[in-house]
Amino acid sequence: MKVGFKIWLEDDRGNPLVGEGLEQLLEAVAETGSINKAAEQLQMSYRTAWARIRKAEKRLGCLLVSKQVGGAGGGGSRLTKPKRDTSCWKHSRNFTGQPRRK
């Protein structure tokens, strides 16, 4: 037998803010440097991944992922720096405050 549980944060209206799915998506963006590659890794469409990120950013009121449009050096995505949005960043990380290890 195994005991398991899930934890997520909700706003005052009961809307989920951060949960395991968003955490996995953000980790994949950090690892791959790309929302598209992160979506592929998690077997979801780019549109779904981007929508989840945007929805979380809107509910949290801060930027979680910064995007750089392609060009000579290519594009990419990365998580925002913790120093830029400290309070928001804490809510977007594992509840211990550290990235979750696999």
C-alpha positions in Angstrom: 0.0 0.0 0.0 1.1 3.5 -0.7 -0.1 6.9 0.6 -0.2 9.8 -1.8 -1.5 13.3 -1.9 -1.5 16.4 -4.1 -1.1 20.0 -3.1 -2.1 23.1 -5.0 -2.6 26.8 -4.2 -5.9 28.5 -4.8 -6.9 32.2 -4.8 -9.7 33.6 -2.6 -12.3 32.5 -5.2 -11.1 28.9 -5.3 -9.2 29.2 -8.6 -6.1 27.1 -8.7 -2.9 29.2 -8.9 0.0 26.7 -8.8 -0.1 22.9 -8.8 2.0 20.0 -9.9 1.2 20.3 -13.6 2.4 23.9 -13.8 5.4 23.1 -11.7 6.4 20.3 -14.2 5.8 22.6 -17.1 8.0 25.3 -15.6 10.7 22.8 -14.8 10.6 21.5 -18.4 10.9 25.1 -19.7 13.9 25.6 -17.4 15.5 22.4 -18.6 14.9 22.8 -22.3 15.0 26.6 -22.7 11.9 26.4 -24.9 8.1 26.3 -24.3 7.7 24.2 -27.4 10.3 21.6 -26.3 8.8 21.6 -22.8 5.4 20.9 -24.3 6.7 18.1 -26.4 8.5 16.6 -23.4 5.2 16.6 -21.5 3.2 15.4 -24.5 1.0 18.5 -24.8 0.6 21.1 -27.5 2.5 24.3 -27.5 -0.8 26.2 -27.4 -1.9 24.3 -24.2 1.5 24.9 -22.5 1.5 28.6 -23.4 -2.1 29.0 -22.2 -1.3 27.3 -18.9 1.6 29.6 -18.3 -0.3 32.8 -19.3 -3.2 31.8 -17.1 -0.9 31.3 -14.1 0.8 34.6 -14.8 -2.5 36.4 -14.9 -3.7 34.8 -11.7 -0.4 35.4 -9.9 0.0 38.8 -11.3 3.5 38.4 -12.4 5.7 37.1 -15.2 6.9 33.5 -14.9 8.5 32.9 -18.3 10.3 35.4 -20.5 10.4 34.7 -24.2 12.9 35.8 -26.8 11.7 35.8 -30.4 14.1 34.1 -32.9 16.6 35.9 -35.0 20.3 35.4 -35.7 20.9 33.9 -32.3 17.6 32.0 -32.2 14.8 32.3 -29.8 14.0 30.7 -26.5 12.3 30.9 -23.2 13.5 30.9 -19.6 12.0 31.3 -16.2 12.1 34.8 -14.8 14.8 35.6 -12.3 13.8 35.2 -8.7 15.2 38.6 -7.8 12.8 40.3 -10.2 9.6 38.8 -8.9 10.4 37.3 -5.5 6.9 36.9 -4.1 5.5 35.5 -7.3 8.5 33.2 -7.9 8.1 31.6 -4.5 4.5 30.6 -5.4 5.7 29.1 -8.7 8.3 26.8 -7.1 8.0 23.7 -5.1 6.6 24.3 -1.7 10.1 23.9 -0.1 11.2 26.8 -2.3 13.5 24.6 -4.3 13.1 23.2 -7.8 11.7 19.7 -7.6 14.3 16.9 -8.2 13.4 13.9 -10.4 
